[in-house]
């Protein structure tokens, strides 16, 4: 998968394992429903974001030799193997770095695993600039951020992909910002209280 996100439902077939190559990551299916996302420079970082709705998948580096090596090390219970390869089960999510190494593993409610299929964007302590970039994948975003400090503010919530206006309207209620019209452009600016704290 060169770039994008996709949701799979796969029946386990031990004689022909189903594999997804996503950026630097190899995902091997063990009979499951899961999501894979590889969109560099977005909310999923530089690697791949894998989340399992049901069943299990093995996540590790894309390279066949490297993947097999770390699987062998995992079977030998070598502690470092856990940083390179892992089996995810239902409601688990992993993020990999640009080399396919696991950088985080967490739980994720089933309804959030493929929220985009229901025209939802789910943000979980997401930088504001990344949130706007995610909305831009679905349409025109007329909001501009006026500073790196505003871009770094973090937001959580579930939003309609087609309603960037409702997202914009919510910002001043949940973040220390206001929206001003600057040179005919809706711009998100920090409130004076935020500027004093930075």
C-alpha positions as CSV (number, residue, x, y, z in Angstrom):
1,X,0.0,0.0,0.0
2,X,1.9,3.1,-1.2
3,X,-0.3,5.5,1.0
4,X,-3.8,5.7,2.4
5,X,-5.9,3.7,4.8
6,X,-8.0,0.6,4.4
7,X,-10.1,-1.8,6.4
8,X,-9.9,-5.5,5.9
9,X,-12.1,-8.6,6.8
10,X,-9.9,-11.7,6.3
11,X,-10.5,-15.4,7.0
12,X,-7.5,-17.2,8.4
13,X,-5.8,-19.5,5.9
14,X,-2.6,-21.0,7.4
15,X,-1.4,-22.3,4.0
16,X,-1.7,-18.8,2.4
17,X,-1.2,-16.0,5.0
18,X,-2.6,-12.7,4.0
19,X,0.0,-9.9,4.3
20,X,-0.2,-6.1,3.9
21,X,3.0,-4.1,3.2
22,X,2.3,-0.7,4.5
23,X,5.2,1.8,4.3
24,X,7.9,0.4,6.4
25,X,5.6,-2.2,8.1
26,X,4.5,-5.8,7.3
27,X,1.1,-6.9,8.8
28,X,0.4,-10.6,8.7
29,X,-3.2,-11.7,9.3
30,X,-4.3,-14.4,11.6
31,X,-8.0,-14.2,10.7
32,X,-9.4,-10.7,11.6
33,X,-10.9,-7.4,10.9
34,X,-8.3,-4.6,11.1
35,X,-7.3,-1.2,9.8
36,X,-4.0,-0.2,8.3
37,X,-3.1,3.5,7.8
38,X,0.1,4.8,6.2
39,X,0.0,8.5,5.5
40,X,3.4,10.0,6.3
41,X,3.4,13.5,7.9
42,X,-0.1,13.0,9.3
43,X,-1.6,11.9,12.6
44,X,-0.2,8.4,12.2
45,X,3.4,9.8,12.2
46,X,6.0,8.6,9.7
47,X,5.2,4.9,10.0
48,X,2.1,2.8,9.9
49,X,-0.9,2.8,12.2
50,X,-2.6,-0.6,12.6
51,X,-5.7,-1.3,14.7
52,X,-7.6,-4.6,15.2
53,X,-11.3,-4.9,15.5
54,X,-11.4,-8.7,15.9
55,X,-9.0,-11.5,15.7
56,X,-5.2,-10.9,15.6
57,X,-2.5,-9.6,13.3
58,X,1.3,-9.7,13.6
59,X,3.0,-6.3,13.1
60,X,6.7,-5.9,12.3
61,X,9.2,-4.5,9.9
62,X,8.5,-4.8,6.2
63,X,11.7,-6.5,5.1
64,X,11.1,-10.2,4.8
65,X,14.5,-11.2,6.3
66,X,14.2,-8.7,9.1
67,X,10.6,-9.7,9.8
68,X,11.6,-13.4,10.1
69,X,14.7,-12.6,12.2
70,X,12.6,-10.7,14.8
71,X,9.9,-13.4,14.8
72,X,12.6,-16.0,15.6
73,X,14.0,-13.7,18.4
74,X,10.5,-13.4,19.8
75,X,10.1,-17.2,19.9
76,X,13.4,-17.3,21.8
77,X,12.0,-14.6,24.3
78,X,14.7,-12.1,23.4
79,X,13.3,-8.9,25.1
80,X,14.4,-6.5,22.3
81,X,12.1,-8.4,19.9
82,X,9.1,-6.7,21.4
83,X,10.3,-3.4,20.0
84,X,10.3,-4.8,16.5
85,X,7.4,-7.3,16.2
86,X,4.2,-7.8,18.1
87,X,0.8,-9.6,17.8
88,X,-2.1,-7.3,18.2
89,X,-5.5,-8.6,19.4
90,X,-9.0,-7.0,19.3
91,X,-9.2,-3.4,20.3
92,X,-5.4,-3.0,20.2
93,X,-3.5,-0.4,18.1
94,X,0.2,0.0,17.2
95,X,2.2,2.7,15.7
96,X,5.5,2.1,13.9
97,X,8.3,4.5,13.0
98,X,9.7,5.2,9.5
99,X,11.9,2.0,9.8
100,X,8.9,-0.2,10.8
101,X,9.9,-0.5,14.5
102,X,7.1,-0.4,17.0
103,X,7.0,2.9,18.9
104,X,3.7,2.5,20.8
105,X,0.9,0.0,21.5
106,X,-2.4,1.0,23.1
107,X,-6.0,0.0,23.3
108,X,-8.7,1.6,21.1
109,X,-12.5,1.2,21.3
110,X,-13.9,-0.8,18.3
111,X,-16.0,2.1,17.1
112,X,-12.9,4.2,16.6
113,X,-10.9,1.7,14.6
114,X,-12.4,2.7,11.2
115,X,-14.3,5.8,12.0
116,X,-13.6,7.2,8.6
117,X,-15.9,4.6,7.1
118,X,-18.7,6.4,9.0
119,X,-17.5,9.8,7.9
120,X,-15.9,10.6,11.2
121,X,-12.5,11.9,12.2
122,X,-11.5,10.8,15.7
123,X,-8.8,13.0,17.4
124,X,-7.1,11.8,20.5
125,X,-4.7,14.4,21.9
126,X,-3.9,15.4,18.4
127,X,-1.9,18.5,17.4
128,X,-4.1,21.1,15.9
129,X,-2.1,21.3,12.7
130,X,-2.4,17.5,12.2
131,X,-6.1,17.7,12.9
132,X,-6.5,20.4,10.1
133,X,-4.4,18.3,7.8
134,X,-6.7,15.3,8.4
135,X,-9.8,17.5,7.6
136,X,-8.0,18.7,4.4
137,X,-7.9,15.1,3.2
138,X,-11.7,15.2,2.9
139,X,-12.2,18.7,1.5
140,X,-11.2,22.4,1.5
141,X,-10.2,23.7,4.9
142,X,-10.4,27.5,5.1
143,X,-8.7,27.8,8.5
144,X,-5.1,29.0,8.9
145,X,-3.0,28.8,12.1
146,X,-1.1,31.9,12.9
147,X,1.8,30.5,15.0
148,X,3.7,27.3,15.9
149,X,2.3,27.6,19.4
150,X,-1.2,27.4,18.1
151,X,-0.3,24.5,15.7
152,X,1.1,22.6,18.7
153,X,-2.2,22.8,20.8
154,X,-3.8,19.4,21.2
155,X,-7.4,18.4,20.7
156,X,-9.6,15.3,21.2
157,X,-13.0,14.5,20.0
158,X,-15.1,12.9,17.2
159,X,-16.1,15.1,14.2
160,X,-18.0,14.8,11.0
161,X,-15.6,14.7,8.0
162,X,-18.0,17.0,6.1
163,X,-18.4,19.6,8.8
164,X,-15.1,21.4,9.2
165,X,-17.2,24.4,10.2
166,X,-18.5,22.7,13.3
167,X,-15.0,21.7,14.2
168,X,-13.9,25.3,13.7
169,X,-16.8,26.5,15.9
170,X,-15.8,24.1,18.7
171,X,-12.2,25.3,18.8
172,X,-12.7,28.4,21.0
173,X,-14.8,26.4,23.4
174,X,-12.2,23.7,24.0
175,X,-8.8,25.5,23.3
176,X,-7.4,28.9,24.4
177,X,-7.9,30.3,20.9
178,X,-10.2,32.5,18.9
179,X,-10.9,32.7,15.2
180,X,-10.3,36.1,13.6
181,X,-10.7,37.2,10.0
182,X,-7.2,38.3,8.9
183,X,-6.8,39.4,5.3
184,X,-10.0,37.7,4.3
185,X,-8.8,34.4,5.9
186,X,-10.3,32.7,8.9
187,X,-7.3,32.4,11.2
188,X,-6.9,30.6,14.5
189,X,-5.0,32.8,17.0
190,X,-4.1,32.3,20.6
191,X,-6.0,34.2,23.2
192,X,-3.9,36.8,25.2
193,X,-3.9,34.3,28.2
194,X,-2.2,31.7,26.1
195,X,0.5,34.2,24.9
196,X,1.3,35.0,28.5
197,X,1.9,31.4,29.4
198,X,4.3,30.7,26.4
